[in-house]
Every structure is written in structure tokens, then in C-alpha cells.
Amino acid sequence: MRSCYKIENDNPELFKNKVIYFAQSLPLSCILNSNNYNNIYNSYNFIAALDLIDSITFKKEENPYYSLLEFQNKHKDWIFGHFNYDLKNSTEDLKSENPDYIGFEEMFFFRPRFVIEIKKNTVLIWYTENDKKEAVIELIEKINNTVIEPLSKKNIPINSRYTKTEYIHNINQIKKHIQNGNIYEMNFCQEFFNNNIDINPAALYLNLCNISPTPFSCFYKIHEKYLCCASPERFLKKENNKIISQPIKGTSRKSTNILENNILKNKLQQSEKERSENIMIVDLVRNDLSKTAVHESVKVEELCGIYEFPQVFQMISTISSMLSDEFNFTDAINCTFPMGSMTGAPKIRAMQIIEEFERTKRGLFSGSVGYITPNKNFDFNVVIRSIQYNKENKYLSFITGGAITIKSDPEKEYEECMVKAEALIKAVNGKVSY
């Protein structure tokens, strides 16, 4: 059982930033930050897991979801962590021989020493019986004394794994798979990278939040590996017995002109191509949720809603179900991961073809970061619009892409990819080299 220490803070935004900087001084930390977005299904605006009590790392000979269930049943505590996209290789008959320069584990979860929740001006710090209030007071003092440093202003070169010509050629090849009936939608991505960079991850994350504040952002550290995430997308949430998924499919750039913005927003709403992308994934999610749902409980609560973010408009649907008593909470994750919005449909065949065309492992990109509560509720994001960084080998990476359907225009798909990359390039003060 955890105890709670409560303080009032008259500058919560500054305190949040200090928590983020302090977090990178610890071996493990996970900060989930909604950037004050209001969402009917959001439980926390800012929650941070700091330091380590215990952890579980995926082992090849084990069922990862059963191991996670056992870990939670044993401790009945807060746990934070991730599912790597390449966990698919251990749960399905799939493989990936592409290189991985970051090195996040396929699955990793940890029990934090401290859990900090910030609600407006109130700071709640949850600690275990192994700590005393004096340890919490010391933690607060360390956070308050943390110095915030801005990201260094450098024109950092960012390389791409594809030329524009190569990217468009691959889209045309993927469309042949669609024409041949192998798939009807596939998410195709490209990596941007710098393989020799020293950078302050906390400064990078705050810079990314300033440029692109999003409701499912996170700052995540496992030793020398970092994720700076500005995700607008929820993967899966469990709230008592209710399961909620909110896939994104459909993107439009934004303008600085209000009238043009209205035109772009309406154009996205009416786009047959974008709506068909979204509806295909909604059908896939409905099917995935039905595997663990109470009979006839799967519902589409919202179809093709248009939401505004700093750089783009997004088309988002909300699908829900009621988890059957026959299944555990990890079964709901197992039956839906990886998320259909980042694979395509049919899911298995799409993932096989993804490996033919992409040149690096996705790692945490297309994976998920989140938390599980003591009573087995959970919330996980989709890791997109994110920067991965390995401080040990100085490798920085971010990946962007989009859904390819038979109606895809290769030039426009490339443009969409670059629109999504724009905030990430700005966040690292970078310049793309081709």
C-alpha cells in the first residue's frame, strides 16, 4: 500500500518542468503529460513515475502478457512501462531482420519508488512503506533545486533513410500488393536520424512540448535510452470493465490563415480517401475488441471526428467494449497490439509486408507507453510523433509515415510524412539532409 503526501504549489508548470529535468538524473522514469488537453476519457493531466523498486523485462521463453499479469497480481501496485512494436515477433509468427540502433526491450515494466500526480496547484506524491515522509520531503527539495537548461541552438543535420524518389517508388510497390489483394491498407514509415549527437533529452522533450503540445505525450527513460513523445493518439484504456480505443487515421496540414484552416478542416472531413482509411481501422479495432468483449458490447462512440492539433488536423474515431469476465486485462492488450492504425489490414499480412519495405526496426515507434493501476485499470498511448535517443551510442531517431490505400497519391503521402516530421525537426533544431 502507498501513502500520499500532499503539497500546494503556486507555479505548477515550473514544477512540472523541474520534475522532467530531475527525472533524467534517475536510472528509470516515466512521465505522462497531457499538456492540459481536455478529453472525456483522461484520468490524469500529469503523472510521473520516478526511480525503481522492482521491474519485469520480457524473456523470450515466456508469454509476455502472462508474465505482466503475474507481476501485477503479485505486487498490486502502480506499474509503468512499454510495449515495443517488435513484441509482435514474439507473439505472432513474424520476424524482423532490420537493424535497431536504439535498443529498447520488447517489453519492460517497473514499479516506481515515487508516483507524482499534479492537479492544478496540488501535488500528490505516492510512496511505499519502504520510504518515510522525510524521503518525500527530500525528493521535493531535490526537484525544486533542479536547474532547467534550454536546448542548445544548433543547426543539427538530420538524415533520411530514403530519398523522395525511393519513398514514392515504395508506395507504388505497396499499392501493387493492394491491387493483388494481399492487403487493403498498410502503414508505411521512414526513419530520420543522426548517428553522432550529444543532446539533453529533457530539454529536447520540453522543446517538443512547446512546439507540439499533445494529450498523450511522454518522457520516458530506461538507463541510457530515452523517448521524447508528442503523441496525439490513445492506443487502449481500461476503466473498470470498459475498454476504449481511439485510433487516428486521416491527416491534414494546418494553415496560419483562419479561413484556409476552415477549408482544410472541412476538406479532411469530406475526404473519401481519408474516411475510408479511418473506417477500415475502425472495423479492425472492432474485430480486435470483440475477442475479449461481452457479447454485443462493442460500440463505435464516434466515427471520423475531426480534432485540431498545433501542426495538423486529425481524424479520430472512438470504439469501446465491455471486457468479459472470462478474460484478464492483459488479454485485451494482447488481442489489440500492435494497434491497427500503425499496421494496416489484414494486420498480420500488413506487418509482413512492412518488413519488406522499411529499413530499420521501429522499436518504440508504433509501440506503446503507459501505466497500470493497483486495481488493474490502464491507459496506453500510441508512440508516434516521437524522438528516440540512445545516449550511449549518440544515436537519435524519429519515424513518420502514413496509411497507404489503393487511393493513395504517392506525392501527397510523401508530403503528409514531411508535415508530421516538421515538429520533430524543429524540436531538435535540425535541418534535413537528403
C-alpha positions, 0 to 999 in steps of 0.5 A: 500500500502507498501513502500520499503526501500532499503539497500546494504549489503556486507555479505548477508548470515550473514544477512540472518542468523541474520534475522532467529535468530531475527525472533524467538524473534517475536510472528509470522514469516515466512521465505522462503529460497531457499538456492540459488537453481536455478529453472525456476519457483522461484520468490524469493531466500529469503523472510521473513515475520516478526511480525503481523498486522492482521491474519485469523485462520480457524473456523470450521463453515466456508469454509476455502478457502472462508474465505482466499479469503475474507481476501485477497480481503479485505486487498490486501496485502502480506499474509503468512501462512499454510495449515495443512494436517488435513484441509482435515477433514474439507473439505472432509468427513474424520476424524482423531482420532490420537493424535497431540502433536504439535498443529498447526491450520488447517489453519492460515494466517497473514499479516506481519508488515515487508516483507524482500526480499534479492537479492544478496547484496540488501535488500528490506524491505516492510512496511505499512503506519502504520510504518515510515522509522525510524521503518525500520531503527530500525528493521535493527539495531535490526537484525544486533545486533542479536547474532547467537548461534550454536546448542548445541552438544548433543547426543539427543535420538530420538524415533520411533513410530514403530519398523522395524518389525511393519513398514514392517508388515504395508506395507504388510497390505497396499499392501493387500488393493492394491491387493483388489483394494481399492487403487493403491498407498498410502503414508505411514509415521512414526513419530520420536520424543522426548517428553522432549527437550529444543532446539533453533529452529533457530539454529536447522533450520540453522543446517538443512540448512547446512546439507540439503540445499533445494529450498523450505525450511522454518522457520516458527513460530506461538507463541510457535510452530515452523517448521524447513523445508528442503523441496525439493518439490513445492506443487502449484504456481500461476503466473498470470493465470498459475498454476504449480505443481511439485510433487516428487515421486521416491527416491534414496540414494546418494553415496560419490563415483562419479561413484556409484552416476552415477549408482544410478542416472541412476538406479532411472531413469530406475526404473519401480517401481519408474516411475510408482509411479511418473506417477500415481501422475502425472495423479492425479495432472492432474485430480486435475488441470483440475477442475479449468483449461481452457479447454485443458490447462493442460500440463505435462512440464516434466515427471520423471526428475531426480534432485540431492539433498545433501542426495538423488536423486529425481524424479520430474515431472512438470504439469501446467494449465491455471486457468479459469476465472470462478474460484478464486485462492483459488479454485485451492488450494482447488481442489489440497490439500492435494497434491497427492504425500503425499496421494496416489490414489484414494486420498480420499480412500488413506487418509482413509486408512492412518488413519488406519495405522499411529499413530499420526496426521501429522499436518504440515507434508504433509501440506503446507507453503507459501505466497500470493501476493497483486495481488493474485499470490502464491507459496506453498511448500510441508512440508516434510523433516521437524522438528516440535517443540512445545516449550511449551510442549518440544515436537519435531517431524519429519515424513518420509515415502514413496509411497507404490505400489503393487511393493513395497519391504517392506525392501527397503521402510523401508530403503528409510524412514531411508535415508530421516530421516538421515538429520533430525537426524543429524540436531538435533544431535540425535541418534535413539532409537528403 
